[in-house]
Amino acid sequence: MALNLSRRKFLITSAQSSAGLMLSLSIPAVHAGATKAGSGMLEPNAFVAIGADNVVTVTIKHLEMGQGSFTGLATLVAEELDAAWSQVVCRGAEANTEKYANLAWGKFQGTGGSSGISNAFMQMREAGAAARAMLVNAAAKSWGVSAKSIKVDDGVVSHSSGKKASFGDLAALAAKEAIPQKVALKSPEQFKLIGTNVARKDVGKTRGQAEFTQDVKLPNQLTAVVAHPPRFGAKLKSYDDSAALKVSGVEAVVKISNGVAVLAKDFWQAKKGRDTLKISWDESAAFNKSSDELMAEYKTLAEKPGPIAEQHGDINQGFEQADKILEASYEFPFLSHSAMEPMNCVVQINSQGGAVASAELWYGAQVQTGDQMAVSKLLDIPMDKVTINTLFAGGSFGRRANSHSDYVVEATEIAQAYGKGVPIKLVWTREDDTHAGYFRPAYFHKMRAGIDKQGNIVAWHHRIVGQSIVTGTAFAGLIQNGIDHTSVEGAIHLPYAIPNRQVELHTTEVQVPVLWWRAVGSTHTAYAVESFLDELAKAANQDPVKFRLGLLKDQPRHKGVLNLAAEKSGWFNPAKAGRAKGIALHKSFNTYVAQVVETSQQDNGVHIERVICAVDCGVPVNPDVIAAQMEGGIGFGLAPALSSEITFNNGKVVESNFHDYQVLRMNQMPNIDVHIVPSTEAPTGVGEPGTPVIAPALANAVAALDGERNYALPMKTKFV
């Protein structure tokens, strides 16, 4: 069973335990300067707690939103601790940057960039190893034997003399031991849990036991829904709440910076109250363009040279050497994250002497440090007076990692405006979630390449037009020399040996709020690069796999997944009648993925027969979770390939719910085979890298089947 306790509940539970070992660990190599002055002790991190009840509680610093962070990170601890997997439970870490920082992000707590396992791989293993050492030392002293003669296996500490004890038996004694400064870690051949398919720890979801924000019910709690502006950039002019206040259960209507909130005893009452509001908006400065108008502007801009993001060789000289020159353009719409759980948050503000003293929040927090900063700024209180209890999240795909903490600030602002100190639960409807923005930006790509008479690519010119997702945020440092790295990742630093290449970026300013979306820039760059590469292979009269292999000089891991996907798909076998395959290759978040899609021509359209996925993510901590994330990423990436898009008409979002913002349905999910490359390299992420590869692989398969190229997503091809 996975525990998803609030900080308060966890402390109460810990205090009630008769005796236990609470390990406070911080690894010097990754937390330099964390030692308390004069104490000689490391600053607490509290990843491991072992009670007299023999339960090992692992605190997980990364949000569990379905990607398996509870399972993966707990595996690392249990491996080095030699705990029985059945005795391990997990809890989500509260907001505490000092203890739970994402080591890949510096002094910042949060989940994203497929960094969960990679940044905590050594940290969590060392936490488990330290706990094991303390248990062993306690047993050795108690039994009067050498620590080296003691064995630990499956949660039992034993000695050849016949003495043995559970972790719980030794917890009180072990708590008196000094935390070791250095610990010995297992070598890969000693792993018992890492690399195996242990059962997941984020359980209870199908039985209603898992706690999500929607499950939080606190004394005197009210539910709030918000009427937001119909267009981005619009401002509230006036409103009439007289009818809303007459709705049964409605307690109050309050004005906030981005709209009007209705507070009631439950969601339905609040929504009914909102439906009766009469609101006048000032739309004089609001966004009022259509999607077609915006894309037309992008196309015009793409005709002009832009700031250079990457340059190698001389593309003009390269094109002079070319025997054939090909051009292609690609269009990508705005995309909604559309996680199954819309945005929500519970906030309670506590006052003292008429002033705000502290705030406590409960929700699926993805970037705790950023949210703490935003709430503390709004309420004008210190960050350490903002307590965030991290619950499960029903998906995110980047949406909950909002740089402006929009829905968290909104919930806090409502609680502040109401001002009675009661808990406020903000709930967005699906329509609210679809209309509220922070979309994956729309992009336009213009590409031009030349091949010589031998079929070699001698010139490659790539121009990208789109919004920056980090301008004006805490991550603005990703912009270097005017180039937002997230807009061009996957288009620069290509693994392919092309002597003359140039990538340019036009960064646009549009009022539509945008945000990273699962796999970020690679969601559009991989499609443009891999689709265009297939066209070049055809122009060079070469097989797409062999063409890529010829370009992958000194790229063994790229070659590895490409060859594995080709082998497992039977790429070089004669194609069955009415069928065709397409392939794509991409590296994102330091994980290498190749996918082959097999399609068939049916009387009423194209059918996706199967997908073969090869992935190299370093040490595979849990193969089943890796496979699940590849499958989920493929399904997520298929949605915008087939149907998903956010469009605008006169500045308003057209789509509203899943009937018109189509996500993948169960009957559309193809058969998927995932093959993991054995590796001893450091582990990398798997939450996002499966997503960017599927759309170009599918597009290439469709082109091989019927000769038609899709230059815009979603594809115009009819799928059945």
KAURZI-V515814 format. One record per residue. N is the residue number from 1. RES is the residue in one letter. PSI is psi as a letter, one per 20 degrees, with the letter a starting at -180 (* if undefined). NEAR is the number of other C-alpha atoms within 12 Angstrom. Layout:
# KAURZI-V515814
N | RES | PSI | NEAR
N | RES | PSI | NEAR
This chain:
# KAURZI-V515814
1 | M | p | 25
2 | A | p | 36
3 | L | p | 35
4 | N | m | 42
5 | L | q | 34
6 | S | r | 32
7 | R | g | 26
8 | R | g | 20
9 | K | h | 17
10 | F | g | 24
11 | L | h | 17
12 | I | g | 12
13 | T | g | 20
14 | S | g | 24
15 | A | h | 16
16 | Q | i | 14
17 | S | p | 22
18 | S | h | 17
19 | A | q | 26
20 | G | r | 32
21 | L | o | 40
22 | M | o | 40
23 | L | p | 41
24 | S | o | 32
25 | L | q | 38
26 | S | p | 39
27 | I | p | 39
28 | P | h | 25
29 | A | h | 16
30 | V | i | 26
31 | H | l | 27
32 | A | p | 16
33 | G | j | 16
34 | A | i | 24
35 | T | p | 22
36 | K | p | 15
37 | A | p | 10
38 | G | i | 9
39 | S | h | 9
40 | G | j | 14
41 | M | q | 22
42 | L | q | 28
43 | E | p | 25
44 | P | q | 25
45 | N | h | 35
46 | A | l | 36
47 | F | h | 43
48 | V | p | 47
49 | A | p | 46
50 | I | p | 45
51 | G | r | 34
52 | A | i | 28
53 | D | j | 25
54 | N | j | 31
55 | V | p | 34
56 | V | o | 44
57 | T | p | 47
58 | V | p | 48
59 | T | p | 46
60 | I | o | 52
61 | K | i | 49
62 | H | q | 53
63 | L | p | 49
64 | E | o | 47
65 | M | k | 40
66 | G | i | 34
67 | Q | i | 42
68 | G | k | 42
69 | S | h | 47
70 | F | g | 44
71 | T | g | 47
72 | G | g | 51
73 | L | h | 52
74 | A | h | 53
75 | T | g | 50
76 | L | g | 47
77 | V | g | 47
78 | A | h | 48
79 | E | g | 44
80 | E | h | 41
81 | L | i | 47
82 | D | l | 41
83 | A | q | 39
84 | A | p | 29
85 | W | h | 37
86 | S | i | 24
87 | Q | i | 30
88 | V | p | 43
89 | V | q | 38
90 | C | q | 46
91 | R | q | 43
92 | G | p | 51
93 | A | q | 48
94 | E | r | 47
95 | A | o | 45
96 | N | n | 36
97 | T | h | 32
98 | E | h | 33
99 | K | h | 34
100 | Y | k | 43
101 | A | q | 35
102 | N | o | 37
103 | L | i | 34
104 | A | i | 27
105 | W | j | 27
106 | G | b | 19
107 | K | m | 22
108 | F | p | 30
109 | Q | p | 38
110 | G | r | 44
111 | T | p | 47
112 | G | r | 43
113 | G | k | 36
114 | S | l | 39
115 | S | j | 38
116 | G | f | 45
117 | I | g | 47
118 | S | g | 38
119 | N | h | 33
120 | A | j | 39
121 | F | g | 38
122 | M | h | 32
123 | Q | g | 40
124 | M | h | 45
125 | R | g | 41
126 | E | h | 39
127 | A | g | 47
128 | G | g | 48
129 | A | h | 36
130 | A | g | 43
131 | A | g | 51
132 | R | g | 48
133 | A | h | 37
134 | M | h | 38
135 | L | g | 47
136 | V | g | 43
137 | N | h | 34
138 | A | g | 35
139 | A | g | 39
140 | A | g | 30
141 | K | g | 21
142 | S | h | 23
143 | W | i | 24
144 | G | k | 17
145 | V | r | 21
146 | S | p | 19
147 | A | h | 24
148 | K | h | 17
149 | S | i | 21
150 | I | q | 30
151 | K | q | 31
152 | V | p | 35
153 | D | p | 26
154 | D | k | 26
155 | G | j | 34
156 | V | p | 27
157 | V | p | 36
158 | S | r | 31
159 | H | q | 24
160 | S | i | 16
161 | S | i | 14
162 | G | i | 13
163 | K | p | 20
164 | K | q | 25
165 | A | q | 29
166 | S | r | 34
167 | F | g | 44
168 | G | h | 34
169 | D | h | 30
170 | L | i | 38
171 | A | g | 38
172 | A | g | 29
173 | L | g | 29
174 | A | h | 36
175 | A | h | 33
176 | K | i | 21
177 | E | q | 27
178 | A | q | 24
179 | I | p | 34
180 | P | q | 29
181 | Q | h | 23
182 | K | q | 19
183 | V | q | 24
184 | A | p | 19
185 | L | q | 27
186 | K | q | 23
187 | S | q | 14
188 | P | h | 20
189 | E | i | 12
190 | Q | i | 13
191 | F | p | 25
192 | K | h | 27
193 | L | g | 34
194 | I | p | 36
195 | G | j | 29
196 | T | r | 23
197 | N | m | 23
198 | V | q | 28
199 | A | q | 25
200 | R | q | 32
201 | K | i | 37
202 | D | m | 40
203 | V | r | 26
204 | G | i | 17
205 | K | g | 22
206 | T | i | 9
207 | R | j | 10
208 | G | j | 12
209 | Q | h | 17
210 | A | q | 30
211 | E | o | 33
212 | F | r | 39
213 | T | h | 34
214 | Q | h | 31
215 | D | i | 25
216 | V | p | 33
217 | K | o | 23
218 | L | q | 21
219 | P | p | 13
220 | N | j | 18
221 | Q | q | 27
222 | L | q | 40
223 | T | p | 44
224 | A | p | 49
225 | V | q | 47
226 | V | p | 44
227 | A | o | 44
228 | H | r | 35
229 | P | q | 32
230 | P | i | 33
231 | R | q | 34
232 | F | p | 33
233 | G | i | 27
234 | A | q | 26
235 | K | q | 27
236 | L | p | 28
237 | K | g | 19
238 | S | r | 16
239 | Y | q | 25
240 | D | o | 22
241 | D | j | 28
242 | S | g | 18
243 | A | h | 21
244 | A | h | 31
245 | L | i | 27
246 | K | i | 21
247 | V | p | 27
248 | S | p | 20
249 | G | i | 24
250 | V | p | 32
251 | E | h | 29
252 | A | r | 35
253 | V | p | 38
254 | V | q | 34
255 | K | p | 32
256 | I | r | 28
257 | S | h | 26
258 | N | k | 28
259 | G | b | 35
260 | V | p | 42
261 | A | p | 47
262 | V | p | 51
263 | L | p | 44
264 | A | r | 38
265 | K | h | 31
266 | D | r | 28
267 | F | g | 29
268 | W | h | 24
269 | Q | g | 27
270 | A | g | 39
271 | K | g | 35
272 | K | h | 27
273 | G | g | 37
274 | R | h | 39
275 | D | h | 23
276 | T | i | 24
277 | L | q | 31
278 | K | o | 19
279 | I | p | 28
280 | S | p | 20
281 | W | q | 24
282 | D | o | 20
283 | E | j | 20
284 | S | h | 15
285 | A | j | 16
286 | A | q | 22
287 | F | p | 29
288 | N | k | 25
289 | K | r | 24
290 | S | r | 24
291 | S | h | 30
292 | D | g | 23
293 | E | g | 18
294 | L | g | 35
295 | M | h | 31
296 | A | h | 19
297 | E | h | 24
298 | Y | g | 34
299 | K | h | 27
300 | T | g | 19
301 | L | h | 25
302 | A | i | 32
303 | E | i | 23
304 | K | q | 17
305 | P | q | 20
306 | G | r | 25
307 | P | p | 24
308 | I | p | 26
309 | A | h | 33
310 | E | q | 31
311 | Q | p | 25
312 | H | p | 24
313 | G | b | 20
314 | D | o | 20
315 | I | h | 28
316 | N | g | 22
317 | Q | h | 17
318 | G | g | 29
319 | F | h | 28
320 | E | h | 18
321 | Q | i | 24
322 | A | q | 26
323 | D | h | 21
324 | K | q | 27
325 | I | p | 29
326 | L | q | 30
327 | E | q | 26
328 | A | q | 31
329 | S | q | 35
330 | Y | p | 38
331 | E | p | 38
332 | F | p | 44
333 | P | r | 37
334 | F | q | 44
335 | L | q | 48
336 | S | q | 47
337 | H | g | 46
338 | S | l | 44
339 | A | q | 29
340 | M | h | 25
341 | E | o | 31
342 | P | r | 34
343 | M | p | 48
344 | N | r | 47
345 | C | q | 48
346 | V | p | 44
347 | V | p | 44
348 | Q | p | 43
349 | I | p | 37
350 | N | p | 27
351 | S | q | 21
352 | Q | p | 11
353 | G | k | 7
354 | G | i | 11
355 | A | q | 17
356 | V | p | 29
357 | A | h | 24
358 | S | r | 30
359 | A | q | 43
360 | E | p | 42
361 | L | q | 43
362 | W | o | 46
363 | Y | r | 48
364 | G | n | 47
365 | A | p | 49
366 | Q | h | 46
367 | V | n | 43
368 | Q | g | 50
369 | T | g | 40
370 | G | g | 36
371 | D | g | 47
372 | Q | g | 41
373 | M | g | 32
374 | A | g | 32
375 | V | g | 41
376 | S | h | 32
377 | K | g | 24
378 | L | g | 31
379 | L | i | 31
380 | D | l | 20
381 | I | q | 23
382 | P | q | 19
383 | M | h | 28
384 | D | i | 24
385 | K | j | 26
386 | V | o | 36
387 | T | p | 37
388 | I | o | 42
389 | N | o | 41
390 | T | o | 45
391 | L | r | 45
392 | F | q | 48
393 | A | p | 43
394 | G | m | 32
395 | G | r | 32
396 | S | g | 38
397 | F | k | 43
398 | G | i | 39
399 | R | h | 46
400 | R | i | 45
401 | A | l | 43
402 | N | p | 40
403 | S | h | 34
404 | H | j | 33
405 | S | l | 36
406 | D | g | 32
407 | Y | h | 41
408 | V | g | 46
409 | V | h | 36
410 | E | g | 40
411 | A | g | 49
412 | T | h | 46
413 | E | h | 39
414 | I | g | 45
415 | A | h | 44
416 | Q | g | 34
417 | A | h | 30
418 | Y | g | 30
419 | G | j | 23
420 | K | j | 22
421 | G | j | 28
422 | V | q | 31
423 | P | p | 35
424 | I | p | 51
425 | K | o | 46
426 | L | p | 46
427 | V | p | 41
428 | W | p | 37
429 | T | r | 31
430 | R | h | 26
431 | E | g | 29
432 | D | g | 30
433 | D | h | 36
434 | T | h | 39
435 | H | i | 37
436 | A | i | 40
437 | G | b | 41
438 | Y | l | 41
439 | F | r | 38
440 | R | p | 42
441 | P | q | 43
442 | A | q | 50
443 | Y | q | 47
444 | F | p | 44
445 | H | p | 43
446 | K | p | 41
447 | M | q | 38
448 | R | p | 37
449 | A | q | 44
450 | G | q | 39
451 | I | q | 35
452 | D | a | 24
453 | K | h | 16
454 | Q | i | 18
455 | G | j | 30
456 | N | q | 35
457 | I | o | 39
458 | V | i | 37
459 | A | q | 39
460 | W | o | 44
461 | H | p | 45
462 | H | p | 43
463 | R | p | 45
464 | I | p | 53
465 | V | p | 45
466 | G | r | 42
467 | Q | q | 37
468 | S | p | 40
469 | I | i | 43
470 | V | i | 34
471 | T | p | 28
472 | G | j | 18
473 | T | r | 21
474 | A | i | 23
475 | F | j | 25
476 | A | i | 19
477 | G | i | 18
478 | L | i | 22
479 | I | o | 24
480 | Q | p | 19
481 | N | k | 14
482 | G | j | 24
483 | I | p | 33
484 | D | o | 34
485 | H | h | 36
486 | T | i | 42
487 | S | h | 47
488 | V | i | 45
489 | E | p | 34
490 | G | i | 38
491 | A | h | 41
492 | I | r | 37
493 | H | l | 23
494 | L | q | 36
495 | P | i | 28
496 | Y | p | 34
497 | A | n | 24
498 | I | o | 33
499 | P | h | 28
500 | N | o | 32
501 | R | q | 35
502 | Q | p | 37
503 | V | p | 41
504 | E | q | 37
505 | L | p | 42
506 | H | o | 35
507 | T | p | 34
508 | T | r | 31
509 | E | o | 22
510 | V | q | 32
511 | Q | i | 25
512 | V | p | 38
513 | P | p | 34
514 | V | r | 41
515 | L | r | 41
516 | W | q | 40
517 | W | q | 44
518 | R | o | 45
519 | A | j | 42
520 | V | c | 42
521 | G | h | 41
522 | S | i | 42
523 | T | h | 50
524 | H | h | 51
525 | T | h | 50
526 | A | h | 43
527 | Y | g | 47
528 | A | g | 48
529 | V | g | 50
530 | E | h | 46
531 | S | g | 44
532 | F | h | 42
533 | L | h | 46
534 | D | h | 40
535 | E | h | 42
536 | L | h | 35
537 | A | g | 33
538 | K | g | 26
539 | A | h | 27
540 | A | j | 28
541 | N | l | 18
542 | Q | q | 21
543 | D | p | 25
544 | P | h | 36
545 | V | g | 38
546 | K | h | 24
547 | F | g | 31
548 | R | g | 41
549 | L | h | 29
550 | G | h | 24
551 | L | i | 26
552 | L | m | 25
553 | K | p | 17
554 | D | k | 14
555 | Q | m | 20
556 | P | h | 19
557 | R | h | 31
558 | H | g | 37
559 | K | h | 35
560 | G | g | 29
561 | V | h | 41
562 | L | g | 42
563 | N | h | 36
564 | L | g | 34
565 | A | g | 40
566 | A | g | 35
567 | E | g | 23
568 | K | h | 26
569 | S | i | 34
570 | G | l | 23
571 | W | g | 29
572 | F | j | 20
573 | N | q | 12
574 | P | p | 12
575 | A | q | 19
576 | K | q | 17
577 | A | p | 12
578 | G | j | 22
579 | R | q | 26
580 | A | q | 36
581 | K | q | 45
582 | G | q | 49
583 | I | q | 52
584 | A | q | 49
585 | L | p | 58
586 | H | q | 52
587 | K | p | 46
588 | S | q | 42
589 | F | k | 37
590 | N | j | 29
591 | T | p | 43
592 | Y | p | 44
593 | V | p | 49
594 | A | q | 53
595 | Q | q | 54
596 | V | p | 50
597 | V | p | 46
598 | E | p | 41
599 | T | q | 38
600 | S | q | 31
601 | Q | o | 28
602 | Q | r | 18
603 | D | h | 11
604 | N | j | 11
605 | G | a | 18
606 | V | p | 31
607 | H | p | 32
608 | I | o | 38
609 | E | g | 31
610 | R | r | 31
611 | V | p | 41
612 | I | p | 46
613 | C | p | 49
614 | A | p | 47
615 | V | p | 50
616 | D | o | 47
617 | C | k | 45
618 | G | b | 30
619 | V | p | 33
620 | P | o | 38
621 | V | g | 45
622 | N | o | 38
623 | P | h | 35
624 | D | g | 27
625 | V | h | 37
626 | I | g | 45
627 | A | g | 33
628 | A | h | 29
629 | Q | h | 35
630 | M | g | 42
631 | E | g | 37
632 | G | g | 36
633 | G | h | 40
634 | I | g | 47
635 | G | g | 34
636 | F | g | 44
637 | G | h | 43
638 | L | h | 40
639 | A | g | 36
640 | P | h | 42
641 | A | h | 42
642 | L | h | 35
643 | S | h | 33
644 | S | p | 36
645 | E | q | 38
646 | I | p | 42
647 | T | q | 36
648 | F | q | 30
649 | N | o | 19
650 | N | l | 20
651 | G | i | 31
652 | K | q | 29
653 | V | p | 35
654 | V | g | 24
655 | E | q | 29
656 | S | h | 26
657 | N | a | 25
658 | F | i | 25
659 | H | h | 16
660 | D | i | 20
661 | Y | n | 31
662 | Q | o | 27
663 | V | r | 31
664 | L | p | 26
665 | R | q | 19
666 | M | g | 13
667 | N | i | 13
668 | Q | i | 25
669 | M | p | 26
670 | P | r | 27
671 | N | p | 23
672 | I | p | 32
673 | D | p | 29
674 | V | p | 35
675 | H | p | 36
676 | I | p | 37
677 | V | p | 34
678 | P | p | 23
679 | S | q | 23
680 | T | j | 18
681 | E | r | 19
682 | A | p | 23
683 | P | q | 37
684 | T | a | 36
685 | G | q | 44
686 | V | i | 51
687 | G | h | 48
688 | E | h | 48
689 | P | i | 48
690 | G | h | 51
691 | T | g | 48
692 | P | i | 51
693 | V | h | 53
694 | I | g | 52
695 | A | g | 51
696 | P | h | 51
697 | A | g | 51
698 | L | g | 52
699 | A | h | 50
700 | N | h | 44
701 | A | g | 44
702 | V | g | 41
703 | A | h | 33
704 | A | h | 33
705 | L | g | 30
706 | D | j | 24
707 | G | i | 18
708 | E | p | 20
709 | R | p | 28
710 | N | o | 34
711 | Y | j | 35
712 | A | q | 33
713 | L | q | 36
714 | P | q | 35
715 | M | q | 32
716 | K | i | 19
717 | T | q | 30
718 | K | p | 22
719 | F | q | 29
720 | V | * | 20
